[in-house]
Amino acid sequence: MFSELVIKFMPDDNDGSILDLACGTGSLAINLAKNGYDVTGIDMSSEMIEIAKLKKNSLRGVRFELANMLNPNLDKRFSVVTCAFDSVNYLLNESDLKKMFSSAYKHLNPKGRFIFDFNTEKAYKNNNNFEIRRILPGGYYDHKMQYDTNTNLAHTSFEFYDGQWELHIQKPYEHQQVVEILEEVGFEILFSFKNFKGEPVKKESDRIFIVAEKPGIGIKKNMVKY
């Protein structure tokens, strides 16, 4: 569904290029490439990148690179930058959050859009002790999460079928907090909603989607339902 969301909010004037920050195993990037877009996915996990390359097989229009979303330094600009599936929450302080937003801004064409989601604290409290096994071509990985209400940090582990193991730490963010940092970077907030139906953000929302734009097109539409 995230790929449909990205397609819906592609700028009218676009060259079909998309940068997917923290692409993980490539699901979003691959789906977008299948819809005819030219997609670059980056992630700092070599294991995730290798799985993404395996999943894409011979599919054209998508490439995966090992890079940090805080400063990927790609020699290209894009019509859209995405950061999906709570990847924003891997940034553990506002300083890094601002660096990532600045990186997205830097890699966008004028009038380009930044589309992402993030979890609030409610999401982690509701999903404490989450555990699932995800099946992959040739194997699997176990995904587990525990949330510490004392530190406000979620510990997420990925245990791969070949014995490799990674631990990721996530931090919840709140709506207004994120909006203010985006605006500091220079983005205009076009839309903000709590689910794929486009329902308005509320105080109790556990997941929030934002569509922000590099200045230069249309009328600013802060926090409205699409």
Secondary structure as GFF3:
##gff-version 3
##sequence-region A 1 226
A	DSSP	alpha_helix	2	8	.	.	.	ID=ss1
A	DSSP	beta_strand	17	20	.	.	.	ID=ss2
A	DSSP	alpha_helix	27	34	.	.	.	ID=ss3
A	DSSP	beta_strand	38	43	.	.	.	ID=ss4
A	DSSP	alpha_helix	46	56	.	.	.	ID=ss5
A	DSSP	beta_strand	62	66	.	.	.	ID=ss6
A	DSSP	beta_strand	78	83	.	.	.	ID=ss7
A	DSSP	three_ten_helix	87	90	.	.	.	ID=ss8
A	DSSP	alpha_helix	94	106	.	.	.	ID=ss9
A	DSSP	beta_strand	108	119	.	.	.	ID=ss10
A	DSSP	alpha_helix	121	126	.	.	.	ID=ss11
A	DSSP	beta_strand	130	136	.	.	.	ID=ss12
A	DSSP	beta_strand	139	148	.	.	.	ID=ss13
A	DSSP	beta_strand	153	160	.	.	.	ID=ss14
A	DSSP	beta_strand	165	170	.	.	.	ID=ss15
A	DSSP	alpha_helix	175	185	.	.	.	ID=ss16
A	DSSP	beta_strand	188	193	.	.	.	ID=ss17
A	DSSP	beta_strand	207	213	.	.	.	ID=ss18
###
